[in-house]
Amino acid sequence: MADAEPEIVFHLAAQPLVRYSYQEPIETYATNVMGTVHVLDAARHVPSVRAIVAVTSDKCYENREWVWPYRESDPMGGHDPYSSSKGAAELVVSAYRRSYFSGPGAPLVASVRAGNVIGGGDWAVDRLIPDMVRAFEAGRSPVIRSPASVRPWQHVLEALTGYLRIAERLFDGDAHVATGWNFGPSEDDAKTVAWIVDRIATLWGVSSEWRDWQGDVPHEAGLLRLDCSKVRAELGWRPTFTIDEALERIVQWHKAVQLGEDARTVTLNQIQEFLRRQS
C-alpha cells in the first residue's frame, strides 16, 4: 500500500463461503477479521489515503430469523464462523474509525453490507447459481440445499455502483457517509432458493427438476432481509435490475461465454447496458 500510494482503498478480500467456514474456521477468522485489521492499519500509515470502503456482508447481523429486514443500527452477530467473522470485521471497522479515522484530515472509512450478490462469471464452490450453471452445462440436475431459505438476491453491479457512490462521497470529505450502509434489492425481490432455481432453469431452457442435498447441512440462516431505506433516502441509491432481469443477464452471460464469446467483452457490454438504465 505504501508503494501504491492510493487515495481510495476498497477492501473486498475475504473468505466468502459459509459452509467452508465450518471446515476452516481459523482461516476464516484470520482472513475476514485480521485481514481487515491489517488493511486498515496499513491505510492509516499511508498519507495519500483519503477514503476507505470496507465490504463485509448482509450476514454480519445477529440473525433472529424474523420477518423484519435488518437496519444498519441492528446488533452484529452470526451463528456460523463466516457470519460472526463478518460481524467482527464490522466491529473492527467501527473501532478503527473512532480511534484513528475521526480526527481532522484523517481518512474517512465506511463499511458496506450487500445482500446475496450474483452475476455472470461467478465460479465459486457451494454457491447456488454457479452450482446450477455447472450442473446445466454438464447435463445433470442440480443438487440444492435449503430450498425454502429466503435471501436478498441482487446483481453484482447494483452493489458495486453503491460502493463507488460511497467512495466518491468519502473522497469529497463527507464525514456523514463514514458509517455502515446496507445495499439490497427491493422487498419483492427477496426470493426463496427454490424460486431462483426454477427461474434460472426456465431461462436456461432446461427442466426445473432438482435433487435435494442428502448430506449434512450445517446451520445457515433461513430468512434474511435488508432494510435499505437509509441509502435510498440519503444517497438516492436504488436497484436498477429486478431479480428477474438480473437472472436473465446471468444466463445471457454464461451462454454467450459457453458459445465462445470473449468474457471481458460480454461483461463490459452488460456494464454499459446497466449504466444506460441508470441514466
Secondary structure, DSSP 8 states (H G I E B T S, - for coil): -TTT--SEEEE------HHHHHH-HHHHHIIIIIHHHHHHHHHHT-TT--EEEEE--GGGB-----SS-B-TTS-B--SSHHHHHHHHHHHHHHHHHHHHSSSTT--EEEEEEE-EEE-TT---TT-HHHHHHHHHHHTS--EES-TT-EEEEEEHHHHHHHHHHHHHHHHTT-GGG-SEEEE---GGGEEEHHHHHHHHHHHHTS----EE--S------SB--B--HHHHHHH----SS-HHHHHHHHHHHHHHHHTT--HHHHHHHHHHHHHHHH-
